[in-house]
Amino acid sequence: MRESVAFSLNVPTPEDMRRLGAALGSALASGAPGVRLVGIEGDLGAGKTVFVSGVLAALGVAGSVRSPTYTLVEPYECPARTLYHLDLYRLADPQEVEALGVRDLMSGDAVLLVEWPERAGGALPPADLAVRITYMGDGDAGRVVGIEGRGPAGRDLAAALADAVKAQ
């Protein structure tokens, strides 16, 4: 059995980024048992929060999505399950992750959508699904998004997401 399922795609516009997030949200709503953590990496302004807004919209969250840059954690009660959107950019030390109560957040069936997971050092468990957003070139020429599902739950989610993207 493969260790991971990985693919990448070009995402030319913010609306396309939102649609990709919505595809992930739909895949999460369809089940995805065992998925606990989605790590979302990318430079400032890469589109991480736009991606998360698509995930949350597909899960029934109405209204605008607040970036948790200053609050660090934003909870969302969705019909399918609870989601927590975390932004670790402002953390000065990986030990601060413990103070956020991440263990408690992961104690139920909740999913954590974590921007800047690399700032946590080893304080977070490995992401079930890793999302890496990179600029295609200078300016706003679009993005390349790499997706990697790890472990059984992450592999299943990545495969479902790949199928959903192909169907669009």
Summary of the structure (lengths in Angstrom):
residues: 168
radius of gyration: 14.7
end to end distance: 27.9
largest distance: 42.0
contacts: 534
relative contact order: 0.25
helix: 33%
strand: 27%
